[in-house]
Amino acid sequence: MPLLKNGAVVPDPWSALADEAPIPSDGPIIVSWARWQSEAAVLSGRNAGIGVRLRNSDPVEALAPHFERFDLVALEFPKFTDGRAYSQARLLRERLGFAGEIRATGQVLPDQLLFMRRCGFDAFELAAGDPVAAWRQANAAFSGFYQPTGDGQATVLDLRRRRPAGGTA
């Protein structure tokens, strides 16, 4: 699947492993939360990047003790009308302080991109055949925001007052 990062389609260096697939000796991999829980000792011994894939019913708080080992968290959108992954992303970024890549997978649409970015997503798996131009247009649709979020972007009020995001008056 194509991967959108920083407004551009880029090669995806990560391999998503099925729960029954053998663990490769090299290269970054993404495993399910269930597989991580059952094979953490083996997976931690790898010298390559490890990412974890969460279903929208998995508890994000349970990841916190393992943050030092994860470079990526992939959050699933099983259907475009299910927005629980938005809340998971905000919890990861704002409350738990996860600084790695948060990737949107599954049923993601270009018109949701802005909201996903504001919640903390920074990479998006596109469906094969998705028009990349629509994603780029969605990525550039707005340059200013009134509501503060954990994405570190200054709000319009912050910019008017010429202060950094999260700063005080």
C-alpha positions in Angstrom: 0.0 0.0 0.0 1.2 3.5 -0.7 2.3 5.5 2.4 1.7 9.3 2.8 4.1 11.1 5.1 4.8 14.9 5.2 2.4 15.4 2.2 4.4 13.0 -0.1 4.0 9.4 -1.1 7.1 7.6 0.2 8.3 4.0 0.2 7.2 2.1 3.3 10.2 0.4 5.0 8.0 -1.4 7.4 6.7 -5.0 7.0 3.4 -5.8 8.6 3.5 -9.4 10.0 0.6 -11.7 10.4 0.4 -13.3 13.9 1.5 -16.7 12.5 4.2 -15.4 10.2 7.9 -16.1 11.1 9.8 -13.2 12.6 12.5 -12.0 10.1 16.0 -11.4 11.4 16.3 -7.9 9.9 14.2 -4.9 8.8 11.5 -3.0 10.7 8.3 -4.9 11.4 4.8 -4.2 12.7 3.1 -6.8 14.9 -0.3 -6.9 16.5 -0.6 -5.9 20.1 -1.6 -9.5 20.9 1.6 -10.9 19.3 3.7 -8.3 21.2 2.1 -9.4 24.5 2.9 -13.1 23.8 6.3 -12.7 22.2 7.8 -9.5 23.7 11.0 -11.2 24.9 11.8 -12.5 21.4 10.7 -9.3 19.6 12.7 -7.1 22.0 15.9 -9.0 21.1 15.8 -7.8 17.5 18.1 -5.0 16.3 15.6 -3.5 13.9 12.6 -1.2 14.4 9.4 -2.6 16.0 6.0 -1.2 15.6 2.7 -2.3 17.1 -0.7 -2.4 15.5 -3.7 -1.7 17.7 -7.3 -2.4 17.0 -9.6 0.4 18.0 -10.8 -1.7 21.0 -7.2 -2.2 22.4 -6.2 -0.1 25.4 -3.5 2.5 24.4 -2.5 3.0 28.0 -1.1 -0.6 28.1 1.5 0.5 25.5 3.2 3.1 27.8 5.6 0.7 29.6 6.9 -0.4 26.1 7.3 3.0 24.4 11.1 2.8 24.5 10.9 -0.2 22.2 8.3 1.0 19.7 9.2 3.3 16.8 5.7 3.2 15.4 2.1 2.6 16.5 -0.4 1.8 13.7 -4.0 2.5 14.6 -6.8 0.8 12.6 -9.9 2.4 11.2 -12.0 -0.7 10.5 -14.6 1.5 8.7 -14.5 5.2 8.0 -17.4 5.9 10.4 -15.6 4.5 13.4 -13.5 7.2 15.0 -12.1 5.5 18.1 -8.6 5.7 16.6 -8.8 9.5 16.7 -9.1 9.2 20.5 -6.3 6.6 20.7 -4.0 8.9 18.7 -4.7 11.9 21.0 -4.1 9.8 24.1 -0.8 8.5 22.7 0.5 12.0 21.8 -1.1 14.3 24.5 -1.5 12.2 27.6 1.1 9.5 27.2 3.7 11.5 25.3 4.5 9.0 22.5 6.9 10.7 20.1 7.2 8.0 17.4 5.3 7.6 14.2 1.5 7.2 14.5 0.1 5.6 11.4 -3.5 5.4 10.2 -4.4 2.2 8.6 -7.6 0.7 7.2 -10.6 2.8 6.0 -9.0 6.2 5.9 -10.3 8.9 3.5 -8.7 12.2 2.2 -11.4 14.3 3.8 -10.4 12.9 7.3 -6.7 13.7 6.8 -6.7 17.1 8.5 -8.5 15.8 11.6 -6.2 12.8 11.8 -3.1 15.1 11.6 -4.5 17.3 14.4 -5.0 14.2 16.6 -1.4 13.2 16.2 -1.2 10.9 13.1 1.8 11.6 10.9 1.6 8.7 8.4 -1.3 7.3 6.4 -1.6 4.0 4.5 -3.5 4.7 1.3 -5.6 2.1 -0.4 -4.2 0.9 -3.7 -5.6 3.1 -6.5 -6.4 6.1 -4.2 -5.8 9.4 -6.1 -2.7 10.9 -4.4 -3.7 14.4 -5.7 -6.8 14.3 -3.4 -4.6 13.4 -0.4 -2.1 16.2 -1.2 -4.9 18.7 -1.6 -6.4 17.6 1.8 -3.0 18.0 3.4 -2.7 21.6 2.2 -6.3 22.7 2.7 -5.8 24.7 5.9 -2.8 26.6 7.2 -4.2 28.0 10.5 -6.2 26.5 13.4 -8.2 28.0 16.2 -8.3 24.9 18.5 -5.2 23.8 20.3 -4.2 20.2 20.2 -1.1 18.1 20.9 0.3 18.3 17.4 2.5 21.3 18.5 1.1 23.6 15.8 0.5 27.2 17.0 -3.1 28.3 17.0 -4.2 31.5 15.1 -4.4 33.3 18.5 -0.8 32.2 19.3 0.3 33.5 16.0 -1.5 36.8 16.4 0.2 37.2 19.8 3.5 36.0 18.3 4.1 33.4 20.9 5.0 29.7 20.6 2.4 26.9 20.7 1.3 26.2 24.3 3.0 29.4 25.5 1.5 31.9 27.9 0.5 35.5 27.3 
